[in-house]
Amino acid sequence: MLDVTLIRQHPDTVRDALRKRAVDADIPAFLALDAAFREARTAVERLRGERRRISADIAVRRRAGEAAEELRAAAAALAGRLAEAEAGLDRLARRHQDFLDALPNLPDDDVLAGGKENNQVVRAVGAPPAFGFAPKDHVRLAQDLGLVDYRRGAALAGSGYWIYRGEGAALEWALLNHFLDTHRRAGYEFVLPPHLLTHEAGYTAGQFPKFADEVFRVDEHFLLPTAETALANLHRGETLDERELPLKYVAYTPCYRKESGAHRTADRGTLRGHQFNKVELFQYTRPGDSDAAQLELLARAEELVAGLGLHYRVTKLAAGDTSPAQAKTYDVEVWLPSLGAYAEVSSVSNARDYQARRGAMRYRPAGGGKPAYLHTLNASGLATSRLLPALLEQHQRADGTAAVPEVLRRWGVPDVLRAL
């Protein structure tokens, strides 16, 4: 949620920043609503104060044994006025909050306006593999090597689902173990959160109300679309001691998303589906530390991809391609030879104080002073459903096998994946 004081004091700055996302918010209308809301709140507070004074006067007369009929009549009349004023304030408060809830985060100054077409490639690492043979795509490789069962996955759950089998399941688990072990050794606390969350969790993470219809519902709960949703709520409503910061967490969960899968050429296999595995990193920091924290998270994601021997690039997203809750995002994207394109395996984002405001998450300065809002950051560390295609395609061999990166072999997978 945006700071309402910022909107009041710098409306043009807020308007121009939102336009970078192609969001044309009616800031003048909100400022008029905000003035009416504050005026109504003052009026209600004044009436409540008057009610307290009359109640006190009635009590004094009662103790003195004096009549207080006129005061009781005044109190009754005041009660009606107050009820009407409170109802009006509630209506204005809902409109006021609805406007703020609909606003995305302000993109950082160095984030370009526009959509995907304005994403900036920051760097490319390594080079695309050169094959001296006709390479296979990841779907064919996964089938030939007996790693993924697409047909039975669809039979069990429908389009957009698959089953990892045999060495495919072992490779998936090896990736997750490798990522978790690496992050834990770097000082991240391991968390296994619930997969079912309340509406308030989605609101705090900044995914609701906009994406409330895009999650799987289970009664009054929803299945988390990413572990970020849970980790962003870990300290909801809390005021932390500055000396605890930064707090660093790593979580593993499946992710459940209502997005189309396996219907376009670019989305075949495990590239896009309704359920996939991901290791998520999350940090709570002081405002002055969040820029450095984002670069640290980016370095962690890059280190993992590079350690798998994959060609990849880093892209800074334009404002319109950045998630609504985030101020700046870097994507780490792996090369898929069969598509001649890159696929994102990690998004590294800084939400600044947007999620903290929604979740009332603050820290108390060590030297004293007023509590301030935390900054929150998240990064995929990493998502696996696009890594497997990249590993198979980039590490495939002329004889139809695929080499397994050395860092994964300690987790019980073979050096080379071969057909059954």
C-alpha positions as CSV (number, residue, x, y, z in Angstrom):
1,M,0.0,0.0,0.0
2,L,1.2,3.5,-0.8
3,D,1.9,6.1,1.9
4,V,-1.2,8.3,1.8
5,T,1.0,11.2,3.1
6,L,3.2,10.9,-0.1
7,I,0.1,11.1,-2.2
8,R,-1.1,14.2,-0.4
9,Q,2.2,16.0,-0.5
10,H,3.5,14.9,-3.9
11,P,0.5,14.0,-6.1
12,D,2.2,14.7,-9.4
13,T,5.1,12.5,-8.5
14,V,2.8,9.6,-7.6
15,R,0.7,10.1,-10.8
16,D,3.7,10.2,-13.0
17,A,5.2,7.1,-11.4
18,L,2.0,5.2,-11.8
19,R,1.8,6.2,-15.5
20,K,5.1,4.3,-16.0
21,R,2.9,1.2,-15.3
22,A,0.2,2.5,-17.6
23,V,-2.0,3.1,-14.5
24,D,-3.9,6.4,-14.8
25,A,-5.1,6.9,-11.3
26,D,-7.5,9.8,-10.6
27,I,-5.3,11.4,-8.0
28,P,-7.3,14.7,-7.8
29,A,-10.5,12.8,-7.1
30,F,-8.8,10.8,-4.4
31,L,-7.4,14.0,-2.8
32,A,-11.0,15.4,-2.7
33,L,-12.2,12.1,-1.2
34,D,-9.3,12.2,1.3
35,A,-10.2,15.7,2.4
36,A,-13.8,14.7,2.9
37,F,-12.7,11.6,4.8
38,R,-10.5,13.6,7.2
39,E,-13.2,16.2,7.7
40,A,-15.8,13.5,8.5
41,R,-13.3,11.8,10.9
42,T,-12.7,15.1,12.7
43,A,-16.5,15.7,12.9
44,V,-17.0,12.2,14.4
45,E,-14.2,12.7,16.9
46,R,-15.7,16.1,17.9
47,L,-19.2,14.5,18.5
48,R,-17.6,11.7,20.5
49,G,-15.8,14.2,22.6
50,E,-19.1,16.1,23.2
51,R,-20.8,12.8,24.2
52,R,-18.1,12.1,26.7
53,R,-18.5,15.6,28.2
54,I,-22.3,15.2,28.5
55,S,-21.9,11.8,30.1
56,A,-19.4,13.2,32.6
57,D,-21.9,16.1,33.4
58,I,-24.7,13.6,33.9
59,A,-22.5,11.6,36.3
60,V,-21.7,14.7,38.3
61,R,-25.3,15.6,38.7
62,R,-26.3,12.1,39.6
63,R,-23.7,12.0,42.4
64,A,-25.0,15.4,43.6
65,G,-28.6,14.2,43.5
66,E,-29.5,16.8,40.9
67,A,-31.9,16.4,38.0
68,A,-30.3,15.9,34.6
69,E,-33.2,15.5,32.2
70,E,-32.1,18.2,29.8
71,L,-28.6,16.6,29.6
72,R,-30.2,13.2,28.9
73,A,-32.3,14.7,26.2
74,A,-29.2,16.3,24.7
75,A,-27.4,13.0,24.9
76,A,-30.2,11.2,23.1
77,A,-30.2,13.8,20.3
78,L,-26.4,13.6,20.1
79,A,-26.5,9.8,19.8
80,G,-28.6,10.1,16.6
81,R,-26.3,12.7,15.1
82,L,-23.2,10.6,16.0
83,A,-24.7,7.4,14.5
84,E,-25.4,9.2,11.2
85,A,-21.9,10.8,11.2
86,E,-20.2,7.4,11.9
87,A,-22.2,5.8,9.1
88,G,-21.1,8.5,6.7
89,L,-17.5,8.1,7.9
90,D,-17.6,4.3,7.4
91,R,-18.8,4.8,3.8
92,L,-16.0,7.3,3.1
93,A,-13.4,5.1,4.8
94,R,-14.3,2.1,2.6
95,R,-14.0,4.3,-0.6
96,H,-10.8,5.7,0.7
97,Q,-9.3,2.2,1.4
98,D,-10.6,0.7,-1.8
99,F,-8.8,3.4,-3.8
100,L,-5.5,2.8,-1.9
101,D,-5.8,-1.0,-2.2
102,A,-6.1,-0.8,-6.0
103,L,-2.9,1.2,-6.4
104,P,0.2,-0.8,-7.3
105,N,3.6,0.0,-5.9
106,L,5.6,3.0,-7.4
107,P,8.4,1.8,-9.6
108,D,11.9,3.0,-8.7
109,D,13.2,6.0,-10.6
110,D,15.6,3.8,-12.6
111,V,12.9,1.5,-13.8
112,L,11.8,2.2,-17.4
113,A,8.2,2.9,-18.3
114,G,6.3,0.5,-20.5
115,G,5.9,-3.2,-20.8
116,K,8.1,-6.2,-21.8
117,E,9.3,-4.4,-24.8
118,N,11.3,-2.1,-22.5
119,N,12.9,-4.7,-20.3
120,Q,16.7,-4.1,-20.2
121,V,19.2,-6.9,-20.5
122,V,21.8,-6.2,-17.7
123,R,24.2,-9.0,-18.7
124,A,24.5,-12.4,-20.3
125,V,26.7,-15.1,-18.8
126,G,28.2,-17.8,-21.0
127,A,27.2,-18.6,-24.5
128,P,24.4,-20.7,-26.0
129,P,25.6,-24.3,-26.5
130,A,26.7,-25.2,-30.1
131,F,25.6,-28.7,-31.1
132,G,27.3,-30.8,-33.8
133,F,24.1,-32.8,-34.1
134,A,20.4,-32.2,-34.4
135,P,19.3,-31.4,-30.8
136,K,16.0,-32.6,-29.3
137,D,13.6,-30.3,-27.4
138,H,13.1,-30.8,-23.7
139,V,9.7,-32.6,-24.1
140,R,11.2,-35.3,-26.3
141,L,14.3,-35.6,-24.1
142,A,12.2,-36.0,-20.9
143,Q,10.0,-38.6,-22.6
144,D,12.9,-40.5,-24.1
145,L,14.8,-40.6,-20.8
146,G,11.7,-41.5,-18.8
147,L,11.9,-38.4,-16.6
148,V,8.4,-36.9,-17.0
149,D,5.0,-38.6,-17.7
150,Y,2.9,-35.9,-19.3
151,R,0.1,-38.2,-20.5
152,R,-0.6,-39.7,-17.1
153,G,-0.2,-36.4,-15.3
154,A,-3.0,-35.0,-17.6
155,A,-5.1,-38.1,-17.0
156,L,-4.8,-37.6,-13.2
157,A,-5.4,-33.8,-13.0
158,G,-6.0,-32.4,-16.5
159,S,-4.1,-30.1,-18.7
160,G,-1.1,-28.3,-17.1
161,Y,-0.1,-31.1,-14.8
162,W,2.7,-33.7,-15.1
163,I,4.4,-36.5,-13.1
164,Y,8.1,-36.7,-12.4
165,R,9.2,-40.3,-12.5
166,G,12.3,-42.3,-11.7
167,E,15.4,-40.3,-12.3
168,G,13.2,-37.3,-13.2
169,A,11.8,-37.3,-9.7
170,A,15.3,-37.8,-8.3
171,L,16.6,-35.0,-10.4
172,E,13.8,-32.6,-9.3
173,W,14.4,-33.5,-5.6
174,A,18.2,-33.1,-6.1
175,L,17.7,-29.6,-7.4
176,L,15.5,-28.7,-4.4
177,N,17.9,-30.2,-1.9
178,H,20.9,-28.4,-3.5
179,F,19.1,-25.1,-3.4
180,L,18.0,-25.4,0.2
181,D,21.4,-26.7,1.4
182,T,23.1,-23.8,-0.3
183,H,20.8,-21.1,1.1
184,R,20.9,-22.6,4.6
185,R,24.7,-22.6,4.6
186,A,24.5,-18.9,3.7
187,G,22.5,-18.1,6.9
188,Y,18.9,-18.3,5.7
189,E,16.4,-19.9,8.1
190,F,14.5,-22.8,6.6
191,V,10.7,-22.5,6.7
192,L,8.0,-25.0,5.6
193,P,4.8,-22.8,5.7
194,P,1.1,-23.8,5.3
195,H,-0.1,-24.2,1.7
196,L,-3.5,-22.9,2.6
197,L,-3.7,-19.2,3.5
198,T,-6.3,-16.7,4.5
199,H,-7.5,-13.7,2.4
200,E,-5.5,-11.4,4.7
201,A,-2.3,-13.1,3.7
202,G,-3.0,-12.5,0.0
203,Y,-3.8,-8.9,0.8
204,T,-0.6,-8.3,2.7
205,A,1.5,-9.8,-0.1
206,G,-0.1,-7.4,-2.5
207,Q,-1.7,-10.1,-4.6
208,F,-5.3,-9.3,-3.5
209,P,-7.6,-7.7,-4.4
210,K,-6.3,-7.6,-8.0
211,F,-5.5,-11.3,-8.4
212,A,-8.1,-12.7,-5.9
213,D,-9.8,-14.6,-8.7
214,E,-6.6,-16.2,-10.0
215,V,-5.9,-18.5,-7.1
216,F,-7.4,-21.9,-6.2
217,R,-10.0,-21.6,-3.5
218,V,-10.6,-24.1,-0.7
219,D,-13.5,-22.9,1.4
220,E,-12.3,-19.6,3.1
221,H,-8.7,-20.3,2.2
222,F,-6.6,-20.3,-1.0
223,L,-3.7,-22.4,-2.1
224,L,-0.5,-20.3,-2.1
225,P,0.7,-19.3,-5.6
226,T,4.2,-18.9,-4.2
227,A,5.9,-19.2,-0.8
228,E,6.4,-15.4,-1.0
229,T,2.8,-15.1,0.0
230,A,3.4,-16.9,3.2
231,L,6.8,-15.4,4.0
232,A,5.5,-11.9,3.4
233,N,3.1,-12.5,6.3
234,L,5.5,-14.1,8.7
235,H,5.7,-10.9,10.8
236,R,2.4,-9.4,10.0
237,G,1.3,-7.0,12.8
238,E,4.7,-7.2,14.5
239,T,7.2,-4.5,15.5
240,L,10.7,-6.0,15.3
241,D,13.8,-4.9,17.1
242,E,16.2,-3.3,14.7
243,R,19.0,-5.4,16.1
244,E,17.2,-8.5,14.7
245,L,17.5,-7.2,11.1
246,P,18.0,-8.4,8.5
247,L,15.8,-11.5,8.8
248,K,16.5,-14.0,6.0
249,Y,14.2,-16.9,5.2
250,V,14.2,-19.8,2.7
251,A,11.1,-21.9,2.1
252,Y,10.2,-24.8,-0.2
253,T,6.6,-25.2,-1.4
254,P,4.8,-26.4,-4.5
255,C,3.1,-23.4,-6.1
256,Y,-0.5,-23.5,-7.3
257,R,-1.6,-21.2,-10.0
258,K,-4.7,-20.8,-12.2
259,E,-2.7,-20.1,-15.3
260,S,-3.0,-21.8,-18.7
261,G,-0.5,-24.6,-19.3
262,A,0.7,-26.8,-22.1
263,H,-1.4,-25.2,-24.8
264,R,1.1,-23.1,-26.7
265,T,4.3,-24.2,-28.3
266,A,6.3,-22.0,-25.9
267,D,4.6,-23.5,-22.9
268,R,5.0,-27.2,-23.6
269,G,6.2,-29.8,-21.1
270,T,6.9,-28.4,-17.7
271,L,7.5,-24.8,-18.7
272,R,4.1,-23.6,-17.5
273,G,1.6,-25.4,-15.3
274,H,-0.9,-25.2,-12.5
275,Q,1.5,-26.8,-10.0
276,F,5.3,-26.6,-9.8
277,N,8.1,-26.6,-7.2
278,K,10.0,-23.6,-6.0
279,V,12.5,-22.6,-3.4
280,E,11.8,-19.0,-2.3
281,L,14.1,-16.5,-0.5
282,F,12.7,-13.6,1.5
283,Q,14.3,-10.8,3.5
284,Y,13.0,-8.2,6.0
285,T,15.4,-5.3,6.2
286,R,15.8,-1.7,7.2
287,P,14.9,0.8,4.4
288,G,18.6,1.8,3.9
289,D,19.7,-1.8,3.5
290,S,17.2,-3.0,0.9
291,D,19.1,-2.0,-2.3
292,A,22.1,-4.1,-1.1
293,A,19.8,-6.9,-0.1
294,Q,18.3,-7.1,-3.6
295,L,21.8,-7.3,-5.2
296,E,22.7,-10.1,-2.7
297,L,19.5,-12.0,-3.6
298,L,20.3,-11.6,-7.3
299,A,23.8,-12.9,-6.8
300,R,22.5,-15.9,-4.9
301,A,20.1,-16.8,-7.8
302,E,22.9,-16.3,-10.4
303,E,25.3,-18.4,-8.4
304,L,22.9,-21.3,-8.5
305,V,22.2,-21.1,-12.3
306,A,25.9,-20.7,-13.1
307,G,26.7,-23.7,-10.9
308,L,24.4,-25.8,-13.0
309,G,26.6,-24.9,-16.1
310,L,23.7,-23.0,-17.8
311,H,23.9,-20.1,-20.2
312,Y,21.6,-17.3,-18.8
313,R,21.0,-13.6,-18.7
314,V,19.8,-11.0,-16.2
315,T,17.0,-8.6,-17.2
316,K,15.7,-5.6,-15.3
317,L,12.0,-5.4,-15.9
318,A,10.2,-2.3,-17.1
319,A,7.5,-0.9,-14.9
320,G,4.6,-2.5,-16.7
321,D,6.1,-5.9,-16.5
322,T,6.9,-5.6,-12.8
323,S,4.5,-7.3,-10.3
324,P,2.1,-4.7,-8.8
325,A,3.6,-5.1,-5.3
326,Q,7.2,-4.6,-6.4
327,A,9.2,-1.4,-7.0
328,K,12.0,-3.1,-8.9
329,T,12.6,-6.6,-10.3
330,Y,15.5,-8.4,-11.9
331,D,14.7,-11.7,-13.7
332,V,17.3,-14.5,-14.2
333,E,16.5,-16.2,-17.4
334,V,17.9,-19.5,-18.8
335,W,18.4,-20.2,-22.5
336,L,16.2,-22.8,-24.2
337,P,17.8,-23.8,-27.5
338,S,14.6,-25.4,-28.9
339,L,12.7,-22.1,-28.5
340,G,15.7,-19.8,-29.3
341,A,14.5,-17.9,-26.3
342,Y,15.0,-17.3,-22.6
343,A,12.8,-18.5,-19.7
344,E,12.7,-16.9,-16.3
345,V,13.7,-19.1,-13.4
346,S,14.1,-16.4,-10.7
347,S,12.5,-13.1,-10.1
348,V,14.4,-10.9,-7.6
349,S,12.2,-8.1,-6.3
350,N,12.2,-5.2,-3.8
351,A,8.8,-4.3,-2.5
352,R,10.2,-1.5,-0.3
353,D,7.6,-0.7,2.3
354,Y,4.5,-1.6,0.2
355,Q,3.9,-5.0,1.8
356,A,4.9,-3.8,5.2
357,R,2.3,-1.1,5.2
358,R,-0.4,-3.6,4.2
359,G,0.7,-6.0,6.9
360,A,1.5,-3.4,9.6
361,M,5.1,-4.6,9.9
362,R,7.6,-2.2,11.5
363,Y,10.9,-2.2,13.4
364,R,11.9,-0.2,16.4
365,P,15.2,1.7,16.0
366,A,17.9,0.5,18.3
367,G,18.7,4.1,19.4
368,G,15.1,4.9,20.2
369,G,12.6,6.8,18.2
370,K,9.3,6.1,16.3
371,P,8.9,2.7,14.8
372,A,9.3,2.6,11.0
373,Y,8.1,0.4,8.3
374,L,10.3,-2.5,7.2
375,H,11.3,-3.2,3.6
376,T,10.6,-6.7,2.2
377,L,12.3,-8.5,-0.6
378,N,11.8,-11.9,-2.3
379,A,13.6,-14.0,-4.9
380,S,13.1,-17.4,-6.5
381,G,16.0,-19.5,-5.4
382,L,15.1,-21.3,-7.7
383,A,11.9,-22.5,-9.5
384,T,12.6,-25.9,-11.0
385,S,9.9,-26.4,-13.7
386,R,11.9,-24.4,-16.3
387,L,15.3,-25.5,-15.0
388,L,14.7,-29.1,-16.0
389,P,14.0,-28.2,-19.7
390,A,17.1,-26.0,-19.7
391,L,19.3,-28.6,-18.1
392,L,18.2,-31.3,-20.6
393,E,18.5,-29.1,-23.7
394,Q,21.8,-27.4,-22.8
395,H,23.5,-30.6,-21.5
396,Q,22.2,-33.1,-24.1
397,R,24.6,-35.3,-26.0
398,A,24.6,-36.7,-29.5
399,D,23.8,-40.2,-28.3
400,G,20.5,-39.0,-26.7
401,T,21.8,-38.8,-23.1
402,A,22.1,-35.8,-20.9
403,A,24.8,-34.9,-18.5
404,V,23.9,-34.1,-14.9
405,P,25.8,-31.1,-13.3
406,E,28.4,-32.2,-10.8
407,V,26.8,-30.2,-7.9
408,L,23.7,-32.4,-8.1
409,R,25.4,-35.8,-8.0
410,R,25.8,-35.9,-4.2
411,W,22.0,-36.1,-4.0
412,G,21.8,-39.6,-5.6
413,V,21.4,-38.8,-9.3
414,P,23.6,-40.4,-11.9
415,D,26.3,-38.6,-13.9
416,V,24.4,-39.1,-17.1
417,L,20.7,-39.6,-17.8
418,R,20.1,-42.4,-20.2
419,A,17.1,-43.9,-21.9
420,L,15.4,-46.8,-20.0
